[in-house]
Every structure is written in C-alpha cells, then in structure tokens.
C-alpha cells in the first residue's frame, strides 16, 4: 500500500510516546513492504539524511511556539490555526494527496496543526483515512472550534464518520466522548500499547541482597506521579526499609531533585536523565517493580508494558488505560492514586510480601501473547488495508477542492473574528 501518515510531530522532535509510537509503526510498515510517507512539521533538530526522504516537513505548528504573544487577540489567532484551520497546512495536505496518491491516509496526532480543517479535507477528498488516537486530540480540537464554526468542518465527533478510528483504550474513548458530549460514529478498533521485547534478557534475581529496587521512566512531571513517588519513598525511608528508586527521563528534574533533597532522600532516590528505549529495556531486568502512579486520565502508557515485558511488575494507577490489559495481582499491583496506596504497594515489594517472580513471569507471557509490537502491527495493517479497499471514489483532482478549502478557511476567520 501507499500510505500517507500525517502527524503534528515526528522524531527527532518528540514530546512523548505518541510521536515515538508513530515512528515505530512507520518503520514497521516500511519493513513489511509498504510505501510510507510522513507529512509533519519542521524540525529544529538534525534529521538523519540516509536514504530517500521519509518525511515531508512542510507543516506549521502554531501550537508549540516557544513564546506566545501577550496580546489576547493574537493568541486567539494562534489557537484558531492550531485547532480549527491553518490554511498552509490544509493546502500542504492537498498537495501531498495529489502528489503521492495514497491508498490510505493514516492520521496520528492532529492537534496543533489545524486538525478540524485537515479532517474536513480528508472527508471532502474521498480519500480513505484512519485516525490513530493515543490521546484526546479530537476533544482538544473540538474545544478549539467555536459552535458557530463547527458546522463548516463537521460538528464535534461527527466529522469522524468519514474515516476509521483506532484507539489505545476504551478509557480514552470514554474520555473523548465525555469531553465532547458526543459519540464517535461507527466501531472503534482498540489497539493497545505494545512492547517489542523479543531480545529481552532474563530477569535478574529479585530483591538482591535484601534491597528493593524501584524504577520509573518517562516524563518527569507531577501528573506522572513523581511527587507521589517521593512522598511514598519518604515514608519507607522513615520505616528503615532498604530500597532505592531510580528515575529516568526529562522534564521538571531540577524541581524534583530539590524536593528530594529537602525530604533527605538523596541517598534513596536518584535521577538519571533520559535514556533510549533500547537502553531502558536492558536496565529493567535489574529492577523489582516499575512505578507508574500516573494521572487517572492516562490514555494507556507504554512504559509499564515495556517493563512487564522484561519481567519487572508495574505498580500502577488502577484507572489508567493500561489497567484494561494488566490484571491486578496477576501481572501488576493496581492502586488508587494516593500516597498511602503507593507506599503500601512499595512496602509489600520491599518486605518480600509479594511474589515478584510470579508477577514477572505472568507479565512477560501477557506481553508476548497479546501486547507484542508484531501482534499490534498486524491489527493496524489489517485496518489500513480494509480502509483502503472500501467503497468510494477519491476526488483529490477535483479543481474545486482548493477553492472550497480557501473559502471555508476564510469564512471561519470571518465568523470568529469579524
């Protein structure tokens, strides 16, 4: 298949798992013989130049400007371009449709690049398309499109009627529908987060030397539960339990280092900075549990699945997306998102009250059988092929399309700012 991927960001520009997953799937589809091209935003970081260009970096990104203007009117213009309509981006998509003539368009995160108008163009063009949701992008886009304008681009989630939807979890779909007060039309294919641990080494003995070794990796911010980890660690330290916590990742690191020092945890909690996924896979085998007290609206979370694939049981928020796949007491320990609950779970690990080896083996089996990258890519590929084979005649060469895009964009500006 000829596949055109559209994403607001693409490596080396990365915020989190959404962009990394897009790149992983892109490479997986290419290895299976598909002709894949990525339409994305410019990169301020060096891009590998070997081989033919994979990505067309021609989109603007008004959503992530480093310095937003102080003027409220200017901010509204940026917000409009980010969520509603950015004419250069819509025209760039039309150019790519005509130049590459894809069998299917595979959308990823469309927030920040004029997502409402992009989806509208896909519907107008008749091109088959699939939207892969790993965050609440449709809800964010809908909230950025005022009611008086929504009819131009398809009201709320009704615009999704023209394509297919993949999502990481039912939890994410429920959040999007609750936020918009609407329902996603048609069935949603659930493709969970995955891990590719075929080369994972055997796990080292648990609680070596009587010391519990905890790890977490990813974004170092409050919503990921770093503050809860420090508070729980302080309680275990006060009880005299033997443990260490290693934190890998970037973010508000200096803030949490200062907090750890103020809590006299500098000998217990260590910050190591970011590591590649490959490096983390090699490290996880030496830890006893992966800490994931993330916010309740976490769409899924790749990191705990990757840790489970290496035999390291997660301690995770019971309502996050990944909790739909991992069973508490079988593959992981599930907790309410409180300091008390996290400290209790960590205490069970540190005192040997939990059979970590049993949890670790069960987690590895689950990932190998149901959450492997190969299995998830099979499902993605099947949905793309089904969409490409669907009925309908693309009208990407219709000369009126460009005029209609221009008209809708300018009318949206008049309705919002006149």
PyMOL commands that set and color helices and strands:
alter all, ss='L'
color gray80, all
select helices_A, chain A and resi 17-31+62-64+72-84+87-100+115-125+137-143+147-153+156-162+170-180+208-210+222-224+226-238+253-262+277-284+302-309+321-324+339-350+356-370+373-388+400-417
alter helices_A, ss='H'
color red, helices_A
select strands_A, chain A and resi 2-6+35-41+55-59+104-107+129-133+164-167+188-190+212-217+243-248+269-273+289-292+313-317+332-335
alter strands_A, ss='S'
color yellow, strands_A
deselect
rebuild
show_as cartoon
